[in-house]
Amino acid sequence: DPKARALLKKELREVRNAGGTVFFTSHALADVEEICDRMAVLHGGRLRFAGAPGELKARYSTSVLEDAFLRCISENR
């Protein structure tokens, strides 16, 4: 539902802008990039990354968060 999604993102931004912390779980990486100051990538029961969305993109030399995510989870660790 696009309207509910937009309203939720507005509420989350307001909490963030007021200095609050919100734990937001989503597979929609565009929303994560838009809303979150920091993110974590969990894959196979392991923490693969924690930091800002921009840091993940820089680590994998891409401007697209989805590409960085896919490269992150495909690494053999």
N, C-alpha and C positions, 0 to 999 in steps of 0.2 A: 504494500500500500504506500504509494509515493507520499501522500499527505502525512501519514503517521511517521514515516521515515524522516521527513523534513522536520516535523515537530520534535521528534526525539533528538535529532542532531542539534537543533536549536537549544533544547534543554541542557544537553551535555556541554555545549559550548558555554552556556551561561554559568554552569557549575564550575567549569575549568577557569573561566575568566574571573570568577569570584575567589579563586585560590583553592578550590576544592579538588579532591582527587576522585576519579571515577575509574573503576575497572570495567572495561568494555570489551566484550568478546564478540568477534565477528569474523566471518570469512570474506566479507566485502572489503577488500583492501583499499578501495577508493575512499570508503568511509573512514577507515583507520587513518589513512594519510590526511584526510581533511580535518579530523577531530582530535587526533591523539598527538601529544608531545613526545610520548615514548611508547614503544611497543615491544612485544616479545613474540618470538617464533618458537612454537613447540611442535616437535615432529618426532614420531616414534618414541614418545615418552621422554624425550630429552629436550632441554632448552638449547636451541640452536643460535638464538640471537636475542639480545636485549639492548635497546637504545632507541634513538630517534629514527623515524622512517627515513629521513635523509641520510642517516649514517648507514642504514642497510643498503640503500641505493648506491651510495659512494663505495661501500665495500665491494660491491659486485659491478661497479662501473656501468651503471645504467640509470636512466632517468625515469624508469617505469618500476613502480613498487612490486607489481606482480612478477616481473622478470627477476628482480632481486630475490623475492621470496622463493621462486622456483629454483634458482641457483643455490640458495641457502639450504633448502631441504634436500637437494640432490648431492651435496657434498658428503663424502665418506668421512665420518668422524668416529 
